[in-house]
Amino acid sequence: MSAKLPPIYAITSGEARSAVEVERTAGRLFEVGIRLLQVRERLLTDRELLEAVEAAAGLAAEFGATVIVNDRADVARLAGVGVHLGEEDLPAAFARPLLSPGAPLGVSTHDLAAARRAFTDLSCDYVAFGPIFESPTKAGRSPRGTEALAAVAAEKTKPLVAVGGITADRLDAVYDAGADSAAVVGALVARGRLEENARVLLDHARRRTPPGRLYLVGFMGCGKTAIGRRIAERTGIPFVDLDTEIERTSGLTVRAMFEAHGEPAFRERESAFLAGTEALPNAVVSTGGGSYVPESNRRTIGRLGTAIFLDVPFDSILARIVGKTDRPLLVSTVQAASLYGEREPFYRMAPVHVFLTGRESIEESADKVLSAVYDRRELGVPL
């Protein structure tokens, strides 16, 4: 794990009855976009805990996520993951030699003096402080509050995790106080809506750092409009559909414009509208199926933002577009296959590829796109 922590630090509920249950939870969270998971399960046997952590770590590798086990440096060593240590656990200096090289190690603190010691401890990578608010998982400890968190943050030399009673509506308070990441347990599992809760938390955190201009590219029927609109809703930024804007300003449908003025006139207008998106500092732009083919348009998009190729199998696309009458370049399935073959190499020039099977819901598709965008940011890749 890099020195930077993702904004949401997920922790398992502690109520799992089997390793399989933990594995399923990890998979569900990683699919939505969670990239750091602490496995804290006290009901499992040692063997079951090791199996659970190993399974979660295997899934994490597929998503570029990180797994940390609570308290157990021995399990962390065997599973090749990181460990989080409480004040009564093995000291960080003794635990560090047990871990695999590069495995993250975090420590819990509950007052400023302990946090100061942790910040100077070369054995640990990040420091958790709390409980910030009243928390059922921190019974017996009084809430420290955001003022105490701010005092700790003022002296931090390592990433700081706020923990204890954090919900979506409290995220801004802990981030504003200086926390780099927010640990969540109850807010994830509330009402049994794991994915929904994770989305709410992630979206809230992501809205603090808008993604700039995102340009969805791909063939007709790949879902650019529906997925783009949902991404815009979740990030709180404007949505622009190029074809819709062209129709609105011209008074003609795209098909009618093709028939009346020809494709070159449409492409000229399309390029002008594409350049006009520079007026929006943040936006999700749904481009037309042919927008990314001209080199000039690719240069414009590359200068203004990030192109994202929605890579959907052609068979799935074909099932969506057959019978549609609003596609001016859709003449037959054979012609559509030929056109797709011509355009696909240009789509693949986009810096971000998101593979979609065509069976995902709009929400699940948006999860994949948002994860691709923000994972790049966490890795330090410019958007």
GUZARO-269267 format. One line per field, with one value per residue (C-alpha): residue number from 1; residue in three letters; x, y, z. Coordinates in nm, 4 decimals. Example, Ala and Ser with C-alpha at 12.3 -4.5 7.8 and 13.67 -1.06 7.14 Angstrom:
// GUZARO-269267
n = (1,2)
res = (ALA,SER)
east = (1.2300,1.3670)
north = (-0.4500,-0.1060)
up = (0.7800,0.7140)
This chain:
// GUZARO-269267
n = (1,2,3,4,5,6,7,8,9,10,11,12,13,14,15,16,17,18,19,20,21,22,23,24,25,26,27,28,29,30,31,32,33,34,35,36,37,38,39,40,41,42,43,44,45,46,47,48,49,50,51,52,53,54,55,56,57,58,59,60,61,62,63,64,65,66,67,68,69,70,71,72,73,74,75,76,77,78,79,80,81,82,83,84,85,86,87,88,89,90,91,92,93,94,95,96,97,98,99,100,101,102,103,104,105,106,107,108,109,110,111,112,113,114,115,116,117,118,119,120,121,122,123,124,125,126,127,128,129,130,131,132,133,134,135,136,137,138,139,140,141,142,143,144,145,146,147,148,149,150,151,152,153,154,155,156,157,158,159,160,161,162,163,164,165,166,167,168,169,170,171,172,173,174,175,176,177,178,179,180,181,182,183,184,185,186,187,188,189,190,191,192,193,194,195,196,197,198,199,200,201,202,203,204,205,206,207,208,209,210,211,212,213,214,215,216,217,218,219,220,221,222,223,224,225,226,227,228,229,230,231,232,233,234,235,236,237,238,239,240,241,242,243,244,245,246,247,248,249,250,251,252,253,254,255,256,257,258,259,260,261,262,263,264,265,266,267,268,269,270,271,272,273,274,275,276,277,278,279,280,281,282,283,284,285,286,287,288,289,290,291,292,293,294,295,296,297,298,299,300,301,302,303,304,305,306,307,308,309,310,311,312,313,314,315,316,317,318,319,320,321,322,323,324,325,326,327,328,329,330,331,332,333,334,335,336,337,338,339,340,341,342,343,344,345,346,347,348,349,350,351,352,353,354,355,356,357,358,359,360,361,362,363,364,365,366,367,368,369,370,371,372,373,374,375,376,377,378,379,380,381,382,383)
res = (MET,SER,ALA,LYS,LEU,PRO,PRO,ILE,TYR,ALA,ILE,THR,SER,GLY,GLU,ALA,ARG,SER,ALA,VAL,GLU,VAL,GLU,ARG,THR,ALA,GLY,ARG,LEU,PHE,GLU,VAL,GLY,ILE,ARG,LEU,LEU,GLN,VAL,ARG,GLU,ARG,LEU,LEU,THR,ASP,ARG,GLU,LEU,LEU,GLU,ALA,VAL,GLU,ALA,ALA,ALA,GLY,LEU,ALA,ALA,GLU,PHE,GLY,ALA,THR,VAL,ILE,VAL,ASN,ASP,ARG,ALA,ASP,VAL,ALA,ARG,LEU,ALA,GLY,VAL,GLY,VAL,HIS,LEU,GLY,GLU,GLU,ASP,LEU,PRO,ALA,ALA,PHE,ALA,ARG,PRO,LEU,LEU,SER,PRO,GLY,ALA,PRO,LEU,GLY,VAL,SER,THR,HIS,ASP,LEU,ALA,ALA,ALA,ARG,ARG,ALA,PHE,THR,ASP,LEU,SER,CYS,ASP,TYR,VAL,ALA,PHE,GLY,PRO,ILE,PHE,GLU,SER,PRO,THR,LYS,ALA,GLY,ARG,SER,PRO,ARG,GLY,THR,GLU,ALA,LEU,ALA,ALA,VAL,ALA,ALA,GLU,LYS,THR,LYS,PRO,LEU,VAL,ALA,VAL,GLY,GLY,ILE,THR,ALA,ASP,ARG,LEU,ASP,ALA,VAL,TYR,ASP,ALA,GLY,ALA,ASP,SER,ALA,ALA,VAL,VAL,GLY,ALA,LEU,VAL,ALA,ARG,GLY,ARG,LEU,GLU,GLU,ASN,ALA,ARG,VAL,LEU,LEU,ASP,HIS,ALA,ARG,ARG,ARG,THR,PRO,PRO,GLY,ARG,LEU,TYR,LEU,VAL,GLY,PHE,MET,GLY,CYS,GLY,LYS,THR,ALA,ILE,GLY,ARG,ARG,ILE,ALA,GLU,ARG,THR,GLY,ILE,PRO,PHE,VAL,ASP,LEU,ASP,THR,GLU,ILE,GLU,ARG,THR,SER,GLY,LEU,THR,VAL,ARG,ALA,MET,PHE,GLU,ALA,HIS,GLY,GLU,PRO,ALA,PHE,ARG,GLU,ARG,GLU,SER,ALA,PHE,LEU,ALA,GLY,THR,GLU,ALA,LEU,PRO,ASN,ALA,VAL,VAL,SER,THR,GLY,GLY,GLY,SER,TYR,VAL,PRO,GLU,SER,ASN,ARG,ARG,THR,ILE,GLY,ARG,LEU,GLY,THR,ALA,ILE,PHE,LEU,ASP,VAL,PRO,PHE,ASP,SER,ILE,LEU,ALA,ARG,ILE,VAL,GLY,LYS,THR,ASP,ARG,PRO,LEU,LEU,VAL,SER,THR,VAL,GLN,ALA,ALA,SER,LEU,TYR,GLY,GLU,ARG,GLU,PRO,PHE,TYR,ARG,MET,ALA,PRO,VAL,HIS,VAL,PHE,LEU,THR,GLY,ARG,GLU,SER,ILE,GLU,GLU,SER,ALA,ASP,LYS,VAL,LEU,SER,ALA,VAL,TYR,ASP,ARG,ARG,GLU,LEU,GLY,VAL,PRO,LEU)
east = (0.0000,0.1231,0.1576,-0.1721,-0.4923,-0.8213,-1.0877,-1.3034,-1.1476,-1.3943,-1.4020,-1.5957,-1.8816,-1.7251,-2.0347,-1.9285,-1.9788,-1.7555,-1.4646,-1.6994,-1.9143,-1.6127,-1.5034,-1.8462,-1.8525,-1.5069,-1.6065,-1.9230,-1.7318,-1.4495,-1.7011,-1.8587,-1.5229,-1.3936,-1.0149,-0.9109,-1.0660,-0.9792,-1.0927,-1.2001,-1.3735,-1.3600,-1.6148,-1.4008,-1.1484,-0.7846,-0.8082,-1.1276,-0.9792,-0.6729,-0.8937,-1.1079,-0.8117,-0.6444,-0.9668,-1.0204,-0.6597,-0.7027,-1.0009,-0.8226,-0.5455,-0.7999,-0.9169,-0.5936,-0.7294,-0.5576,-0.6520,-0.5497,-0.6280,-0.7097,-0.4741,-0.3246,0.0306,0.0674,-0.2299,-0.1060,0.2300,0.0757,-0.1707,0.0781,-0.1354,-0.1091,-0.2103,-0.3799,-0.2757,-0.4567,-0.2907,-0.2958,-0.1667,0.1888,0.3946,0.4480,0.8253,0.7854,0.5138,0.6965,0.9621,0.6856,0.5116,0.5813,0.7938,0.5787,0.2773,0.0978,0.0935,-0.1391,-0.1915,-0.4851,-0.4513,-0.6982,-0.5262,-0.2834,0.0156,-0.0311,-0.0800,0.2420,0.4326,0.2816,0.3720,0.7374,0.7330,0.9151,0.7485,0.3973,0.2596,-0.0587,-0.2281,-0.5935,-0.7497,-1.0814,-1.3508,-1.4522,-1.8227,-2.0202,-1.9696,-2.1051,-1.7769,-1.5794,-1.7746,-1.6187,-1.4394,-1.5851,-1.6038,-1.3010,-1.4802,-1.3603,-1.1690,-0.9412,-0.9102,-0.8038,-0.5407,-0.3984,-0.4153,-0.2179,0.0805,0.0461,0.3448,0.1657,-0.1801,-0.4490,-0.7610,-1.0625,-1.2562,-1.5700,-1.9338,-1.8639,-2.1585,-2.1976,-2.3321,-2.0268,-1.7647,-1.7189,-1.6617,-1.3804,-1.2193,-1.2403,-1.0726,-0.7770,-0.8406,-0.7132,-0.9449,-1.2628,-1.3037,-1.6603,-1.8325,-2.1935,-2.2482,-2.1592,-2.3885,-2.6858,-3.0229,-2.8439,-2.7754,-2.4014,-2.3558,-2.5979,-2.4275,-2.0815,-2.1916,-2.3289,-2.0038,-1.7822,-1.9900,-1.9858,-1.6073,-1.5590,-1.7696,-1.4986,-1.2558,-1.4511,-1.3013,-1.2764,-1.4164,-1.4932,-1.5714,-1.7498,-1.6666,-1.7827,-2.0181,-2.3875,-2.5852,-2.2965,-2.4772,-2.2908,-2.5994,-2.7599,-2.4318,-2.3027,-2.6154,-2.5881,-2.2186,-2.3009,-2.5756,-2.3469,-2.0577,-2.2734,-2.1366,-2.3108,-2.4035,-2.3804,-2.5079,-2.3533,-2.6239,-2.9003,-2.7352,-2.6940,-3.0599,-3.1724,-2.9850,-3.0516,-3.4165,-3.3446,-3.2936,-2.9544,-3.1119,-3.2838,-2.9584,-2.7772,-3.0479,-3.0703,-2.7075,-2.4979,-2.2570,-1.9716,-2.1942,-2.2996,-1.9385,-1.8378,-2.1101,-2.0190,-1.6566,-1.7649,-1.9859,-1.7058,-1.4693,-1.7414,-1.7326,-1.4205,-1.6603,-1.7431,-1.4608,-1.6237,-1.8615,-1.9549,-1.9878,-2.1613,-2.0102,-2.1557,-2.0474,-1.8225,-1.6940,-1.3668,-1.2688,-1.1342,-0.7860,-0.8811,-1.1557,-0.9205,-0.6759,-0.9537,-1.0668,-0.7078,-0.6503,-0.9715,-1.0118,-1.0144,-1.1625,-1.3217,-1.3995,-1.7108,-1.6048,-1.9211,-1.9236,-2.0684,-2.3323,-2.4697,-2.4702,-2.6448,-2.9251,-2.9857,-2.9827,-3.1635,-3.4921,-3.3915,-3.4896,-3.3037,-2.9551,-2.8682,-2.5771,-2.7601,-2.8717,-2.8352,-2.6630,-2.3949,-2.3344,-2.3306,-2.0679,-1.8548,-1.8865,-1.7970,-1.4885,-1.3810,-1.4306,-1.3136,-0.9392,-1.0011,-1.2010,-0.9101,-0.6876,-0.8749,-0.6526,-0.9203,-1.0970,-1.3958,-1.5082,-1.8810,-2.0452,-2.3727,-2.5510,-2.4671,-2.7277,-2.6736,-2.5620,-2.3104,-2.1784,-2.1379,-1.9490,-1.6985,-1.6441,-1.6090,-1.3704,-1.1558,-1.1417,-1.0667,-0.8303,-0.6165,-0.6218,-0.5132,-0.2221,-0.1217,-0.2123,-0.3343,-0.6956)
north = (0.0000,0.3483,0.6090,0.7547,0.6051,0.5913,0.8184,0.5261,0.2627,-0.0255,-0.2652,-0.5920,-0.6207,-0.8777,-1.0957,-1.3347,-1.7037,-1.8384,-1.7514,-1.7677,-1.4949,-1.2657,-1.3456,-1.2564,-0.9305,-0.8385,-0.9132,-0.7044,-0.4089,-0.4268,-0.4414,-0.1165,0.0585,0.0072,-0.0220,-0.0747,-0.3402,-0.4369,-0.7862,-0.7772,-1.1022,-1.2326,-1.5153,-1.7171,-1.9799,-1.9128,-2.1418,-1.9755,-1.6281,-1.7207,-1.8657,-1.5510,-1.3150,-1.5182,-1.5255,-1.1513,-1.0845,-1.2936,-1.0851,-0.7627,-0.8419,-0.8436,-0.4933,-0.3288,-0.3156,-0.3658,-0.6022,-0.5544,-0.7905,-0.6583,-0.7415,-1.0603,-1.0090,-1.3879,-1.4170,-1.1153,-1.2871,-1.6124,-1.4397,-1.1835,-0.8828,-0.5853,-0.5586,-0.3007,-0.2989,-0.1690,-0.0209,-0.3579,-0.5580,-0.6436,-0.3204,-0.2051,-0.2414,-0.6129,-0.6729,-0.5100,-0.7849,-1.0456,-0.8893,-0.9377,-0.6609,-0.3596,-0.4836,-0.1891,-0.1546,0.0808,0.1591,0.2855,0.5870,0.7579,1.0769,1.3339,1.1986,0.8488,0.9899,1.1888,0.8733,0.6872,0.9635,0.9266,0.5450,0.4297,0.0881,0.2046,0.3452,0.5172,0.6241,0.5803,0.8151,0.7890,0.7278,1.0578,1.0034,0.7669,0.4180,0.0756,-0.0832,0.1378,0.0694,0.2166,0.4979,0.8476,1.0318,1.2491,1.4830,1.6650,1.9301,1.6635,1.5108,1.8504,1.8833,1.5436,1.6257,1.9447,1.7334,1.4424,1.3179,1.0093,0.9366,0.9790,0.7640,0.8901,0.6085,0.5706,0.6451,0.7863,0.8023,0.9617,1.2845,1.3090,1.2555,1.6247,1.7008,1.4473,1.5376,1.9084,1.8342,1.6863,1.3134,1.1511,0.8514,0.7589,0.4124,0.2822,-0.0258,0.0373,0.2818,0.0020,-0.2691,-0.0545,-0.2017,-0.4844,-0.2629,-0.3165,-0.2021,0.0881,0.2124,0.1777,0.3813,0.6586,0.6784,0.6657,0.9199,1.1597,1.1361,1.1639,1.4788,1.6574,1.6004,1.6304,1.4338,1.7133,1.6436,1.2799,1.1884,0.8570,0.7069,0.3915,0.2485,0.3297,0.1361,0.0857,0.2887,0.6194,0.8323,0.6289,0.5531,0.9065,1.0596,0.8358,0.9164,1.2870,1.2447,1.0562,1.3011,1.6133,1.7528,1.8489,1.5928,1.6726,1.4545,1.5855,1.4474,1.5889,1.9324,1.9332,1.8401,2.1030,2.3882,2.2887,2.1928,1.8753,1.5169,1.3684,1.1525,1.4541,1.6508,1.3672,1.3526,1.7297,1.8351,1.5191,1.3638,1.6186,1.9058,1.7065,1.6193,1.9848,2.0844,1.7914,1.9061,2.2605,2.1381,1.9132,2.2107,2.4076,2.1719,2.3602,2.6075,2.3417,2.2725,1.9419,1.7423,1.3980,1.4112,1.1420,1.1534,1.0223,0.6867,0.8525,1.1404,0.9769,0.8764,1.2117,1.2873,1.6492,1.5381,1.3003,1.5868,1.8110,1.5493,1.4751,1.8452,1.8990,1.5816,1.2019,0.9691,0.6526,0.3679,0.1727,-0.1622,-0.3690,-0.6910,-0.6261,-0.8989,-0.7176,-0.3871,-0.5410,-0.6747,-0.3183,-0.1356,-0.3748,-0.2172,0.1343,0.4022,0.6982,0.5824,0.7445,0.5116,0.1929,0.0268,-0.3433,-0.5761,-0.6493,-0.2777,-0.2206,-0.4936,-0.3366,0.0095,-0.1255,-0.2912,0.0400,0.2419,0.0030,0.0680,0.4374,0.3680,0.1626,0.4700,0.6072,0.6110,0.4467,0.1231,-0.0062,-0.3539,-0.4144,-0.7466,-0.5787,-0.7538,-0.4951,-0.2564,0.1151,0.1477,-0.1351,0.0135,0.3506,0.1752,0.0393,0.3716,0.5676,0.3083,0.3267,0.7062,0.7335,0.4361,0.6226,0.9274,0.7237,0.5893,0.9439,0.9082,1.2456,1.2559)
up = (0.0000,-0.0792,0.1931,0.0751,0.2133,0.0226,0.1760,0.2925,0.5203,0.5417,0.8373,0.8447,1.0915,1.3257,1.3012,1.0231,1.0949,0.8199,0.5942,0.2953,0.4447,0.4783,0.1240,-0.0134,0.1788,0.0491,-0.3076,-0.2835,-0.1412,-0.3959,-0.6829,-0.5656,-0.5294,-0.1756,-0.1933,0.1695,0.3906,0.7461,0.8411,1.2044,1.2909,1.6475,1.6103,1.3692,1.4693,1.3845,1.0824,0.9613,1.0095,0.8057,0.5306,0.5338,0.5106,0.2368,0.0355,0.0774,-0.0225,-0.3358,-0.4395,-0.3472,-0.5925,-0.8764,-0.7883,-0.6791,-0.3238,0.0120,0.2945,0.6566,0.9439,1.2881,1.5788,1.4351,1.3092,1.2819,1.0478,0.8518,0.8042,0.6810,0.4495,0.3199,0.4196,0.6546,1.0183,1.2385,1.6033,1.9088,2.2150,2.3934,2.0954,1.9979,1.9673,1.6112,1.6401,1.7212,1.4623,1.1717,1.1286,1.1128,0.8110,0.4442,0.2905,0.2119,0.4071,0.5727,0.9496,1.1346,1.5000,1.7053,1.9322,2.1630,2.2743,2.1414,2.3322,2.1887,1.8394,1.8702,1.9635,1.6704,1.4247,1.5257,1.5229,1.2101,1.2366,1.1466,0.8215,0.9361,1.2579,1.3564,1.6108,1.7914,1.8718,1.7173,1.7851,2.0058,1.8696,1.9692,1.8517,2.0915,2.4089,2.7214,2.5406,2.5394,2.2051,2.1354,1.8955,1.5852,1.7801,1.9258,1.5792,1.4405,1.7152,1.6181,1.2469,1.3050,1.4085,1.1686,0.9737,0.8445,0.7033,0.9675,0.9933,1.1872,1.3526,1.5611,1.4822,1.1369,0.8971,0.5542,0.7011,0.9290,0.6608,0.5830,0.9505,0.9864,0.6543,0.7360,1.0706,0.8831,0.8570,0.5398,0.5683,0.7552,0.9058,0.8797,1.0194,1.1162,0.8299,0.5874,0.7190,0.8253,0.7228,0.5432,0.2386,0.1968,-0.1632,-0.1329,0.1840,0.0314,-0.2715,-0.0521,0.1450,-0.1630,-0.3542,-0.0610,-0.0370,-0.4130,-0.4386,-0.2434,-0.5317,-0.8603,-1.1501,-1.4059,-1.7529,-1.8333,-2.1948,-2.2451,-2.5832,-2.7521,-3.0110,-3.0308,-2.7721,-2.5269,-2.2592,-2.2696,-2.2023,-1.9243,-1.7493,-1.7958,-1.6483,-1.3407,-1.2922,-1.3074,-1.0483,-0.8129,-0.8432,-0.8439,-1.1703,-1.4983,-1.7619,-2.1326,-2.4143,-2.7372,-2.9657,-2.7471,-2.7380,-3.1155,-3.1592,-2.9103,-3.0756,-3.4363,-3.4015,-3.5966,-3.4908,-3.5657,-3.8354,-3.9913,-3.9860,-4.1613,-4.4252,-4.4751,-4.4552,-4.4683,-4.2222,-4.2732,-4.1553,-3.8503,-3.7638,-3.7890,-3.5438,-3.3186,-3.3004,-3.2147,-2.9289,-2.8064,-2.7886,-2.6092,-2.3111,-2.2016,-2.0380,-1.7776,-1.5287,-1.4323,-1.6497,-1.7745,-2.1524,-2.3549,-2.7024,-3.0257,-3.1637,-3.4204,-3.2082,-3.1082,-3.4611,-3.5930,-3.4653,-3.3996,-3.1599,-2.9804,-2.9348,-2.8004,-2.5500,-2.4477,-2.3834,-2.1904,-1.9882,-1.9884,-2.2477,-2.1096,-2.3475,-2.2501,-2.3891,-2.4353,-2.6457,-2.9872,-2.9477,-2.6424,-2.8289,-3.1273,-2.9083,-2.7857,-3.1186,-3.3511,-3.4546,-3.3502,-3.6005,-3.4501,-3.5527,-3.8864,-3.9568,-3.8601,-4.1828,-4.1070,-3.8644,-4.1224,-4.1744,-3.7972,-3.7526,-4.0239,-3.8706,-3.5266,-3.6733,-3.8260,-3.5072,-3.2367,-3.2908,-3.2265,-2.9095,-2.7810,-2.7985,-2.4962,-2.1853,-1.9677,-2.0644,-1.8706,-1.9728,-1.9343,-2.0066,-2.0988,-1.8117,-1.5428,-1.4091,-1.4689,-1.1061,-1.1396,-1.4639,-1.2935,-1.0113,-1.2614,-1.4341,-1.1113,-0.9709,-1.2849,-1.2623,-0.8925,-0.8857,-1.1406,-0.9172,-0.6133,-0.8186,-0.9101,-1.2788,-1.4101,-1.5251)
